[in-house]
Amino acid sequence: LATHARSIWNSLRPNDDPRPLEFFELGGDETENLDTFAGLLWLSTGFDMAKTWELMDTSHQYWLSIDDFRRGVRNLGFEGDADLLFLGLDSEGLGRITRSD
């Protein structure tokens, strides 16, 4: 595993460049989508995650399906790829996210 990790690192940071990797270097479109969403959250809720969750979880079920999430981010004014955001948050692949995700 260490050999594979070093090979990957060297392909992304040739010549023993010690700088840490930035997310945008790995995720192009996903990074732009996430940055857009983060900017929207900053403008609409001051990046207050509790307030954001309240605005999105309108049925107070303490979790969101992908349809709930799509509806919630659209209500916040997000016009990007809601599915891509959801898939990134649904790390366990359950098809729903909770506030702790």
Order of alpha helices (4+ residues) and beta strands (2+ residues): alpha-alpha-alpha-beta-alpha-alpha-beta
